[in-house]
């Protein structure tokens, strides 16, 4: 798989809450955890958008950047709708002061 396809697979697995597939993909290529698509979205953005606390936790454990910004300066915390995920992101370094 080329890097763009791998990123899409990781993002989609995270967004769908598919922890098994996410683990499998990151075992194949660990450095993809913070890769960004053409708009700057990471797998962590996908997991947050998909409201998957398990995938968010796993990605943070694998050193996903809680302060990752898209090209429009959107962080995972900006798109978060879950208090539990928001608390986890903040505990792992996401800034409450970040602005878009």
PDB file as gemmi writes it, atoms N, CA and C in Angstrom:
CRYST1    1.000    1.000    1.000  90.00  90.00  90.00 P 1                      
ATOM      1  N   UNK A   1       0.840  -1.184   0.000  1.00  0.00           N  
ATOM      2  CA  UNK A   1       0.000   0.000   0.000  1.00  0.00           C  
ATOM      3  C   UNK A   1       0.882   1.243   0.000  1.00  0.00           C  
ATOM      4  N   UNK A   2       0.513   2.232  -0.773  1.00  0.00           N  
ATOM      5  CA  UNK A   2       1.282   3.472  -0.730  1.00  0.00           C  
ATOM      6  C   UNK A   2       0.847   4.280   0.490  1.00  0.00           C  
ATOM      7  N   UNK A   3       1.677   5.219   0.872  1.00  0.00           N  
ATOM      8  CA  UNK A   3       1.478   5.966   2.122  1.00  0.00           C  
ATOM      9  C   UNK A   3       0.091   6.629   2.201  1.00  0.00           C  
ATOM     10  N   UNK A   4      -0.381   7.237   1.121  1.00  0.00           N  
ATOM     11  CA  UNK A   4      -1.685   7.899   1.141  1.00  0.00           C  
ATOM     12  C   UNK A   4      -2.803   6.885   1.413  1.00  0.00           C  
ATOM     13  N   UNK A   5      -2.715   5.725   0.804  1.00  0.00           N  
ATOM     14  CA  UNK A   5      -3.720   4.679   1.028  1.00  0.00           C  
ATOM     15  C   UNK A   5      -3.663   4.166   2.470  1.00  0.00           C  
ATOM     16  N   UNK A   6      -2.453   4.038   2.998  1.00  0.00           N  
ATOM     17  CA  UNK A   6      -2.312   3.587   4.388  1.00  0.00           C  
ATOM     18  C   UNK A   6      -2.929   4.618   5.324  1.00  0.00           C  
ATOM     19  N   UNK A   7      -2.636   5.909   5.071  1.00  0.00           N  
ATOM     20  CA  UNK A   7      -3.234   6.956   5.911  1.00  0.00           C  
ATOM     21  C   UNK A   7      -4.759   6.875   5.870  1.00  0.00           C  
ATOM     22  N   UNK A   8      -5.319   6.739   4.684  1.00  0.00           N  
ATOM     23  CA  UNK A   8      -6.778   6.650   4.556  1.00  0.00           C  
ATOM     24  C   UNK A   8      -7.324   5.453   5.332  1.00  0.00           C  
ATOM     25  N   UNK A   9      -6.619   4.335   5.259  1.00  0.00           N  
ATOM     26  CA  UNK A   9      -7.063   3.135   5.985  1.00  0.00           C  
ATOM     27  C   UNK A   9      -7.007   3.347   7.484  1.00  0.00           C  
ATOM     28  N   UNK A  10      -5.939   3.976   7.965  1.00  0.00           N  
ATOM     29  CA  UNK A  10      -5.798   4.255   9.399  1.00  0.00           C  
ATOM     30  C   UNK A  10      -6.880   5.232   9.845  1.00  0.00           C  
ATOM     31  N   UNK A  11      -7.070   6.302   9.079  1.00  0.00           N  
ATOM     32  CA  UNK A  11      -8.102   7.293   9.404  1.00  0.00           C  
ATOM     33  C   UNK A  11      -9.484   6.634   9.445  1.00  0.00           C  
ATOM     34  N   UNK A  12      -9.797   5.850   8.434  1.00  0.00           N  
ATOM     35  CA  UNK A  12     -11.115   5.209   8.362  1.00  0.00           C  
ATOM     36  C   UNK A  12     -11.331   4.223   9.497  1.00  0.00           C  
ATOM     37  N   UNK A  13     -10.310   3.455   9.845  1.00  0.00           N  
ATOM     38  CA  UNK A  13     -10.430   2.509  10.962  1.00  0.00           C  
ATOM     39  C   UNK A  13     -10.664   3.270  12.266  1.00  0.00           C  
ATOM     40  N   UNK A  14      -9.919   4.344  12.477  1.00  0.00           N  
ATOM     41  CA  UNK A  14     -10.086   5.150  13.692  1.00  0.00           C  
ATOM     42  C   UNK A  14     -11.476   5.770  13.743  1.00  0.00           C  
ATOM     43  N   UNK A  15     -11.921   6.308  12.621  1.00  0.00           N  
ATOM     44  CA  UNK A  15     -13.230   6.961  12.544  1.00  0.00           C  
ATOM     45  C   UNK A  15     -14.373   5.978  12.782  1.00  0.00           C  
ATOM     46  N   UNK A  16     -14.191   4.747  12.324  1.00  0.00           N  
ATOM     47  CA  UNK A  16     -15.228   3.717  12.484  1.00  0.00           C  
ATOM     48  C   UNK A  16     -15.155   3.022  13.845  1.00  0.00           C  
ATOM     49  N   UNK A  17     -14.125   3.335  14.627  1.00  0.00           N  
ATOM     50  CA  UNK A  17     -13.970   2.684  15.924  1.00  0.00           C  
ATOM     51  C   UNK A  17     -13.474   1.252  15.806  1.00  0.00           C  
ATOM     52  N   UNK A  18     -12.812   0.935  14.695  1.00  0.00           N  
ATOM     53  CA  UNK A  18     -12.321  -0.419  14.448  1.00  0.00           C  
ATOM     54  C   UNK A  18     -10.917  -0.568  15.043  1.00  0.00           C  
ATOM     55  N   UNK A  19     -10.874  -0.808  16.352  1.00  0.00           N  
ATOM     56  CA  UNK A  19      -9.605  -0.887  17.076  1.00  0.00           C  
ATOM     57  C   UNK A  19      -8.729  -2.022  16.557  1.00  0.00           C  
ATOM     58  N   UNK A  20      -9.330  -3.161  16.236  1.00  0.00           N  
ATOM     59  CA  UNK A  20      -8.551  -4.291  15.730  1.00  0.00           C  
ATOM     60  C   UNK A  20      -7.803  -3.897  14.451  1.00  0.00           C  
ATOM     61  N   UNK A  21      -8.501  -3.300  13.505  1.00  0.00           N  
ATOM     62  CA  UNK A  21      -7.876  -2.898  12.234  1.00  0.00           C  
ATOM     63  C   UNK A  21      -6.850  -1.799  12.458  1.00  0.00           C  
ATOM     64  N   UNK A  22      -7.156  -0.867  13.341  1.00  0.00           N  
ATOM     65  CA  UNK A  22      -6.241   0.223  13.650  1.00  0.00           C  
ATOM     66  C   UNK A  22      -4.924  -0.325  14.195  1.00  0.00           C  
ATOM     67  N   UNK A  23      -5.010  -1.268  15.145  1.00  0.00           N  
ATOM     68  CA  UNK A  23      -3.804  -1.900  15.698  1.00  0.00           C  
ATOM     69  C   UNK A  23      -3.010  -2.602  14.604  1.00  0.00           C  
ATOM     70  N   UNK A  24      -3.721  -3.323  13.771  1.00  0.00           N  
ATOM     71  CA  UNK A  24      -3.092  -4.070  12.686  1.00  0.00           C  
ATOM     72  C   UNK A  24      -2.310  -3.137  11.751  1.00  0.00           C  
ATOM     73  N   UNK A  25      -2.924  -2.035  11.372  1.00  0.00           N  
ATOM     74  CA  UNK A  25      -2.284  -1.086  10.461  1.00  0.00           C  
ATOM     75  C   UNK A  25      -1.068  -0.413  11.100  1.00  0.00           C  
ATOM     76  N   UNK A  26      -1.189  -0.056  12.371  1.00  0.00           N  
ATOM     77  CA  UNK A  26      -0.073   0.614  13.031  1.00  0.00           C  
ATOM     78  C   UNK A  26       1.061  -0.347  13.359  1.00  0.00           C  
ATOM     79  N   UNK A  27       0.759  -1.622  13.480  1.00  0.00           N  
ATOM     80  CA  UNK A  27       1.834  -2.602  13.646  1.00  0.00           C  
ATOM     81  C   UNK A  27       2.632  -2.735  12.354  1.00  0.00           C  
ATOM     82  N   UNK A  28       1.964  -2.587  11.222  1.00  0.00           N  
ATOM     83  CA  UNK A  28       2.634  -2.657   9.923  1.00  0.00           C  
ATOM     84  C   UNK A  28       3.526  -1.447   9.677  1.00  0.00           C  
ATOM     85  N   UNK A  29       3.048  -0.272  10.115  1.00  0.00           N  
ATOM     86  CA  UNK A  29       3.784   0.967   9.859  1.00  0.00           C  
ATOM     87  C   UNK A  29       3.506   1.968  10.978  1.00  0.00           C  
ATOM     88  N   UNK A  30       4.285   1.874  12.048  1.00  0.00           N  
ATOM     89  CA  UNK A  30       4.056   2.664  13.259  1.00  0.00           C  
ATOM     90  C   UNK A  30       4.162   4.167  13.039  1.00  0.00           C  
ATOM     91  N   UNK A  31       4.997   4.597  12.111  1.00  0.00           N  
ATOM     92  CA  UNK A  31       5.207   6.032  11.927  1.00  0.00           C  
ATOM     93  C   UNK A  31       4.026   6.743  11.267  1.00  0.00           C  
ATOM     94  N   UNK A  32       3.020   6.006  10.884  1.00  0.00           N  
ATOM     95  CA  UNK A  32       1.849   6.588  10.230  1.00  0.00           C  
ATOM     96  C   UNK A  32       0.887   7.231  11.240  1.00  0.00           C  
ATOM     97  N   UNK A  33       1.132   7.029  12.529  1.00  0.00           N  
ATOM     98  CA  UNK A  33       0.196   7.483  13.567  1.00  0.00           C  
ATOM     99  C   UNK A  33      -0.106   8.981  13.479  1.00  0.00           C  
ATOM    100  N   UNK A  34       0.854   9.790  13.076  1.00  0.00           N  
ATOM    101  CA  UNK A  34       0.636  11.235  12.975  1.00  0.00           C  
ATOM    102  C   UNK A  34       0.611  11.744  11.537  1.00  0.00           C  
ATOM    103  N   UNK A  35       0.450  10.834  10.587  1.00  0.00           N  
ATOM    104  CA  UNK A  35       0.400  11.291   9.195  1.00  0.00           C  
ATOM    105  C   UNK A  35      -0.869  12.105   8.967  1.00  0.00           C  
ATOM    106  N   UNK A  36      -0.782  13.013   8.016  1.00  0.00           N  
ATOM    107  CA  UNK A  36      -1.904  13.894   7.702  1.00  0.00           C  
ATOM    108  C   UNK A  36      -2.330  13.714   6.254  1.00  0.00           C  
ATOM    109  N   UNK A  37      -3.633  13.889   6.026  1.00  0.00           N  
ATOM    110  CA  UNK A  37      -4.124  13.849   4.657  1.00  0.00           C  
ATOM    111  C   UNK A  37      -3.897  15.216   4.005  1.00  0.00           C  
ATOM    112  N   UNK A  38      -4.429  15.411   2.838  1.00  0.00           N  
ATOM    113  CA  UNK A  38      -4.219  16.666   2.103  1.00  0.00           C  
ATOM    114  C   UNK A  38      -4.768  17.891   2.834  1.00  0.00           C  
ATOM    115  N   UNK A  39      -5.689  17.675   3.748  1.00  0.00           N  
ATOM    116  CA  UNK A  39      -6.285  18.778   4.515  1.00  0.00           C  
ATOM    117  C   UNK A  39      -5.672  18.898   5.905  1.00  0.00           C  
ATOM    118  N   UNK A  40      -4.817  17.955   6.257  1.00  0.00           N  
ATOM    119  CA  UNK A  40      -4.144  17.994   7.550  1.00  0.00           C  
ATOM    120  C   UNK A  40      -4.775  17.140   8.633  1.00  0.00           C  
ATOM    121  N   UNK A  41      -5.809  16.378   8.293  1.00  0.00           N  
ATOM    122  CA  UNK A  41      -6.459  15.534   9.294  1.00  0.00           C  
ATOM    123  C   UNK A  41      -5.611  14.297   9.589  1.00  0.00           C  
ATOM    124  N   UNK A  42      -5.572  13.923  10.860  1.00  0.00           N  
ATOM    125  CA  UNK A  42      -4.838  12.739  11.312  1.00  0.00           C  
ATOM    126  C   UNK A  42      -5.833  11.657  11.735  1.00  0.00           C  
ATOM    127  N   UNK A  43      -5.305  10.488  12.040  1.00  0.00           N  
ATOM    128  CA  UNK A  43      -6.154   9.410  12.551  1.00  0.00           C  
ATOM    129  C   UNK A  43      -6.818   9.830  13.860  1.00  0.00           C  
ATOM    130  N   UNK A  44      -6.119  10.626  14.666  1.00  0.00           N  
ATOM    131  CA  UNK A  44      -6.709  11.089  15.929  1.00  0.00           C  
ATOM    132  C   UNK A  44      -7.926  11.969  15.656  1.00  0.00           C  
ATOM    133  N   UNK A  45      -7.854  12.822  14.661  1.00  0.00           N  
ATOM    134  CA  UNK A  45      -9.037  13.605  14.270  1.00  0.00           C  
ATOM    135  C   UNK A  45     -10.193  12.651  13.931  1.00  0.00           C  
ATOM    136  N   UNK A  46      -9.869  11.597  13.174  1.00  0.00           N  
ATOM    137  CA  UNK A  46     -10.895  10.631  12.777  1.00  0.00           C  
ATOM    138  C   UNK A  46     -11.516   9.916  13.959  1.00  0.00           C  
ATOM    139  N   UNK A  47     -10.686   9.489  14.903  1.00  0.00           N  
ATOM    140  CA  UNK A  47     -11.195   8.785  16.085  1.00  0.00           C  
ATOM    141  C   UNK A  47     -12.068   9.705  16.938  1.00  0.00           C  
ATOM    142  N   UNK A  48     -11.645  10.957  17.056  1.00  0.00           N  
ATOM    143  CA  UNK A  48     -12.430  11.935  17.831  1.00  0.00           C  
ATOM    144  C   UNK A  48     -13.760  12.195  17.132  1.00  0.00           C  
ATOM    145  N   UNK A  49     -13.708  12.409  15.834  1.00  0.00           N  
ATOM    146  CA  UNK A  49     -14.934  12.647  15.067  1.00  0.00           C  
ATOM    147  C   UNK A  49     -15.887  11.458  15.171  1.00  0.00           C  
ATOM    148  N   UNK A  50     -15.333  10.253  15.200  1.00  0.00           N  
ATOM    149  CA  UNK A  50     -16.136   9.039  15.302  1.00  0.00           C  
ATOM    150  C   UNK A  50     -16.551   8.695  16.723  1.00  0.00           C  
ATOM    151  N   UNK A  51     -16.176   9.540  17.688  1.00  0.00           N  
ATOM    152  CA  UNK A  51     -16.525   9.332  19.107  1.00  0.00           C  
ATOM    153  C   UNK A  51     -16.040   7.986  19.646  1.00  0.00           C  
ATOM    154  N   UNK A  52     -14.849   7.562  19.239  1.00  0.00           N  
ATOM    155  CA  UNK A  52     -14.318   6.281  19.689  1.00  0.00           C  
ATOM    156  C   UNK A  52     -13.269   6.488  20.781  1.00  0.00           C  
ATOM    157  N   UNK A  53     -13.717   6.415  22.014  1.00  0.00           N  
ATOM    158  CA  UNK A  53     -12.808   6.582  23.150  1.00  0.00           C  
ATOM    159  C   UNK A  53     -11.693   5.549  23.113  1.00  0.00           C  
ATOM    160  N   UNK A  54     -12.006   4.312  22.738  1.00  0.00           N  
ATOM    161  CA  UNK A  54     -10.971   3.276  22.665  1.00  0.00           C  
ATOM    162  C   UNK A  54      -9.912   3.613  21.629  1.00  0.00           C  
ATOM    163  N   UNK A  55     -10.333   4.043  20.459  1.00  0.00           N  
ATOM    164  CA  UNK A  55      -9.360   4.376  19.412  1.00  0.00           C  
ATOM    165  C   UNK A  55      -8.567   5.630  19.772  1.00  0.00           C  
ATOM    166  N   UNK A  56      -9.219   6.617  20.370  1.00  0.00           N  
ATOM    167  CA  UNK A  56      -8.503   7.817  20.820  1.00  0.00           C  
ATOM    168  C   UNK A  56      -7.447   7.417  21.841  1.00  0.00           C  
ATOM    169  N   UNK A  57      -7.836   6.610  22.820  1.00  0.00           N  
ATOM    170  CA  UNK A  57      -6.894   6.160  23.858  1.00  0.00           C  
ATOM    171  C   UNK A  57      -5.721   5.417  23.245  1.00  0.00           C  
ATOM    172  N   UNK A  58      -6.016   4.512  22.330  1.00  0.00           N  
ATOM    173  CA  UNK A  58      -4.964   3.735  21.687  1.00  0.00           C  
ATOM    174  C   UNK A  58      -4.018   4.637  20.891  1.00  0.00           C  
ATOM    175  N   UNK A  59      -4.566   5.556  20.135  1.00  0.00           N  
ATOM    176  CA  UNK A  59      -3.728   6.445  19.332  1.00  0.00           C  
ATOM    177  C   UNK A  59      -2.849   7.328  20.216  1.00  0.00           C  
ATOM    178  N   UNK A  60      -3.398   7.829  21.308  1.00  0.00           N  
ATOM    179  CA  UNK A  60      -2.595   8.632  22.228  1.00  0.00           C  
ATOM    180  C   UNK A  60      -1.500   7.783  22.871  1.00  0.00           C  
ATOM    181  N   UNK A  61      -1.817   6.543  23.192  1.00  0.00           N  
ATOM    182  CA  UNK A  61      -0.826   5.620  23.736  1.00  0.00           C  
ATOM    183  C   UNK A  61       0.291   5.375  22.723  1.00  0.00           C  
ATOM    184  N   UNK A  62      -0.065   5.404  21.441  1.00  0.00           N  
ATOM    185  CA  UNK A  62       0.917   5.216  20.362  1.00  0.00           C  
ATOM    186  C   UNK A  62       1.564   6.546  19.956  1.00  0.00           C  
ATOM    187  N   UNK A  63       1.405   7.565  20.778  1.00  0.00           N  
ATOM    188  CA  UNK A  63       2.043   8.876  20.620  1.00  0.00           C  
ATOM    189  C   UNK A  63       1.431   9.748  19.527  1.00  0.00           C  
ATOM    190  N   UNK A  64       0.133   9.608  19.312  1.00  0.00           N  
ATOM    191  CA  UNK A  64      -0.547  10.551  18.417  1.00  0.00           C  
ATOM    192  C   UNK A  64      -0.492  11.933  19.065  1.00  0.00           C  
ATOM    193  N   UNK A  65      -0.370  12.938  18.254  1.00  0.00           N  
ATOM    194  CA  UNK A  65      -0.232  14.309  18.744  1.00  0.00           C  
ATOM    195  C   UNK A  65      -1.603  14.922  19.027  1.00  0.00           C  
ATOM    196  N   UNK A  66      -1.925  15.176  20.312  1.00  0.00           N  
ATOM    197  CA  UNK A  66      -3.231  15.763  20.643  1.00  0.00           C  
ATOM    198  C   UNK A  66      -3.367  17.220  20.188  1.00  0.00           C  
ATOM    199  N   UNK A  67      -2.250  17.825  19.775  1.00  0.00           N  
ATOM    200  CA  UNK A  67      -2.264  19.207  19.302  1.00  0.00           C  
ATOM    201  C   UNK A  67      -2.141  19.293  17.773  1.00  0.00           C  
ATOM    202  N   UNK A  68      -2.284  18.169  17.086  1.00  0.00           N  
ATOM    203  CA  UNK A  68      -2.175  18.166  15.624  1.00  0.00           C  
ATOM    204  C   UNK A  68      -3.209  19.121  15.031  1.00  0.00           C  
ATOM    205  N   UNK A  69      -2.765  19.946  14.120  1.00  0.00           N  
ATOM    206  CA  UNK A  69      -3.657  20.924  13.492  1.00  0.00           C  
ATOM    207  C   UNK A  69      -3.806  20.632  12.009  1.00  0.00           C  
ATOM    208  N   UNK A  70      -5.022  20.809  11.523  1.00  0.00           N  
ATOM    209  CA  UNK A  70      -5.266  20.710  10.091  1.00  0.00           C  
ATOM    210  C   UNK A  70      -4.751  21.989   9.429  1.00  0.00           C  
ATOM    211  N   UNK A  71      -4.876  22.071   8.133  1.00  0.00           N  
ATOM    212  CA  UNK A  71      -4.441  23.277   7.416  1.00  0.00           C  
ATOM    213  C   UNK A  71      -5.274  24.497   7.800  1.00  0.00           C  
ATOM    214  N   UNK A  72      -6.442  24.255   8.363  1.00  0.00           N  
ATOM    215  CA  UNK A  72      -7.298  25.361   8.841  1.00  0.00           C  
ATOM    216  C   UNK A  72      -7.219  25.509  10.355  1.00  0.00           C  
ATOM    217  N   UNK A  73      -6.159  24.945  10.933  1.00  0.00           N  
ATOM    218  CA  UNK A  73      -5.863  25.050  12.369  1.00  0.00           C  
ATOM    219  C   UNK A  73      -6.924  24.419  13.264  1.00  0.00           C  
ATOM    220  N   UNK A  74      -7.504  23.318  12.819  1.00  0.00           N  
ATOM    221  CA  UNK A  74      -8.491  22.586  13.611  1.00  0.00           C  
ATOM    222  C   UNK A  74      -7.780  21.445  14.337  1.00  0.00           C  
ATOM    223  N   UNK A  75      -7.887  21.455  15.654  1.00  0.00           N  
ATOM    224  CA  UNK A  75      -7.286  20.389  16.456  1.00  0.00           C  
ATOM    225  C   UNK A  75      -8.338  19.317  16.742  1.00  0.00           C  
ATOM    226  N   UNK A  76      -7.926  18.154  17.207  1.00  0.00           N  
ATOM    227  CA  UNK A  76      -8.915  17.141  17.595  1.00  0.00           C  
ATOM    228  C   UNK A  76      -9.903  17.663  18.643  1.00  0.00           C  
ATOM    229  N   UNK A  77      -9.421  18.488  19.563  1.00  0.00           N  
ATOM    230  CA  UNK A  77     -10.306  19.022  20.606  1.00  0.00           C  
ATOM    231  C   UNK A  77     -11.398  19.915  20.018  1.00  0.00           C  
ATOM    232  N   UNK A  78     -11.092  20.620  18.941  1.00  0.00           N  
ATOM    233  CA  UNK A  78     -12.093  21.493  18.301  1.00  0.00           C  
ATOM    234  C   UNK A  78     -13.294  20.719  17.770  1.00  0.00           C  
ATOM    235  N   UNK A  79     -13.099  19.472  17.370  1.00  0.00           N  
ATOM    236  CA  UNK A  79     -14.201  18.702  16.782  1.00  0.00           C  
ATOM    237  C   UNK A  79     -14.778  17.681  17.754  1.00  0.00           C  
ATOM    238  N   UNK A  80     -14.331  17.743  18.985  1.00  0.00           N  
ATOM    239  CA  UNK A  80     -14.741  16.760  19.987  1.00  0.00           C  
ATOM    240  C   UNK A  80     -16.128  17.086  20.557  1.00  0.00           C  
ATOM    241  N   UNK A  81     -16.966  16.055  20.638  1.00  0.00           N  
ATOM    242  CA  UNK A  81     -18.296  16.237  21.231  1.00  0.00           C  
ATOM    243  C   UNK A  81     -18.479  15.388  22.487  1.00  0.00           C  
ATOM    244  N   UNK A  82     -17.482  14.623  22.856  1.00  0.00           N  
ATOM    245  CA  UNK A  82     -17.560  13.740  24.022  1.00  0.00           C  
ATOM    246  C   UNK A  82     -16.762  14.315  25.184  1.00  0.00           C  
ATOM    247  N   UNK A  83     -17.400  14.522  26.334  1.00  0.00           N  
ATOM    248  CA  UNK A  83     -16.660  15.015  27.507  1.00  0.00           C  
ATOM    249  C   UNK A  83     -15.520  14.080  27.922  1.00  0.00           C  
ATOM    250  N   UNK A  84     -15.724  12.780  27.805  1.00  0.00           N  
ATOM    251  CA  UNK A  84     -14.674  11.828  28.188  1.00  0.00           C  
ATOM    252  C   UNK A  84     -13.465  11.935  27.259  1.00  0.00           C  
ATOM    253  N   UNK A  85     -13.722  12.043  25.970  1.00  0.00           N  
ATOM    254  CA  UNK A  85     -12.621  12.177  25.014  1.00  0.00           C  
ATOM    255  C   UNK A  85     -11.933  13.529  25.199  1.00  0.00           C  
ATOM    256  N   UNK A  86     -12.707  14.580  25.415  1.00  0.00           N  
ATOM    257  CA  UNK A  86     -12.124  15.904  25.634  1.00  0.00           C  
ATOM    258  C   UNK A  86     -11.206  15.889  26.857  1.00  0.00           C  
ATOM    259  N   UNK A  87     -11.650  15.261  27.936  1.00  0.00           N  
ATOM    260  CA  UNK A  87     -10.832  15.169  29.143  1.00  0.00           C  
ATOM    261  C   UNK A  87      -9.534  14.425  28.880  1.00  0.00           C  
ATOM    262  N   UNK A  88      -9.620  13.341  28.120  1.00  0.00           N  
ATOM    263  CA  UNK A  88      -8.435  12.558  27.780  1.00  0.00           C  
ATOM    264  C   UNK A  88      -7.469  13.374  26.919  1.00  0.00           C  
ATOM    265  N   UNK A  89      -7.996  14.086  25.936  1.00  0.00           N  
ATOM    266  CA  UNK A  89      -7.143  14.918  25.085  1.00  0.00           C  
ATOM    267  C   UNK A  89      -6.418  15.981  25.905  1.00  0.00           C  
ATOM    268  N   UNK A  90      -7.135  16.628  26.800  1.00  0.00           N  
ATOM    269  CA  UNK A  90      -6.529  17.665  27.647  1.00  0.00           C  
ATOM    270  C   UNK A  90      -5.481  17.047  28.566  1.00  0.00           C  
ATOM    271  N   UNK A  91      -5.789  15.895  29.138  1.00  0.00           N  
ATOM    272  CA  UNK A  91      -4.834  15.218  30.018  1.00  0.00           C  
ATOM    273  C   UNK A  91      -3.554  14.837  29.265  1.00  0.00           C  
ATOM    274  N   UNK A  92      -3.665  14.650  27.961  1.00  0.00           N  
ATOM    275  CA  UNK A  92      -2.510  14.259  27.140  1.00  0.00           C  
ATOM    276  C   UNK A  92      -1.854  15.449  26.442  1.00  0.00           C  
ATOM    277  N   UNK A  93      -2.283  16.656  26.765  1.00  0.00           N  
ATOM    278  CA  UNK A  93      -1.583  17.835  26.263  1.00  0.00           C  
ATOM    279  C   UNK A  93      -2.337  18.756  25.333  1.00  0.00           C  
ATOM    280  N   UNK A  94      -3.582  18.433  24.996  1.00  0.00           N  
ATOM    281  CA  UNK A  94      -4.352  19.332  24.134  1.00  0.00           C  
ATOM    282  C   UNK A  94      -4.614  20.631  24.882  1.00  0.00           C  
ATOM    283  N   UNK A  95      -4.504  21.724  24.186  1.00  0.00           N  
ATOM    284  CA  UNK A  95      -4.663  23.037  24.807  1.00  0.00           C  
ATOM    285  C   UNK A  95      -6.111  23.523  24.722  1.00  0.00           C  
ATOM    286  N   UNK A  96      -6.606  23.982  25.855  1.00  0.00           N  
ATOM    287  CA  UNK A  96      -7.927  24.604  25.874  1.00  0.00           C  
ATOM    288  C   UNK A  96      -7.894  26.010  25.267  1.00  0.00           C  
ATOM    289  N   UNK A  97      -6.686  26.529  25.063  1.00  0.00           N  
ATOM    290  CA  UNK A  97      -6.511  27.871  24.521  1.00  0.00           C  
ATOM    291  C   UNK A  97      -6.364  27.881  23.008  1.00  0.00           C  
ATOM    292  N   UNK A  98      -6.289  26.719  22.374  1.00  0.00           N  
ATOM    293  CA  UNK A  98      -6.081  26.644  20.919  1.00  0.00           C  
ATOM    294  C   UNK A  98      -7.231  27.320  20.191  1.00  0.00           C  
ATOM    295  N   UNK A  99      -6.886  28.085  19.177  1.00  0.00           N  
ATOM    296  CA  UNK A  99      -7.899  28.800  18.390  1.00  0.00           C  
ATOM    297  C   UNK A  99      -7.809  28.359  16.936  1.00  0.00           C  
ATOM    298  N   UNK A 100      -8.960  28.381  16.267  1.00  0.00           N  
ATOM    299  CA  UNK A 100      -8.954  28.055  14.838  1.00  0.00           C  
ATOM    300  C   UNK A 100      -8.715  29.280  14.019  1.00  0.00           C  
TER     301      UNK A 100                                                      
END                                                                             
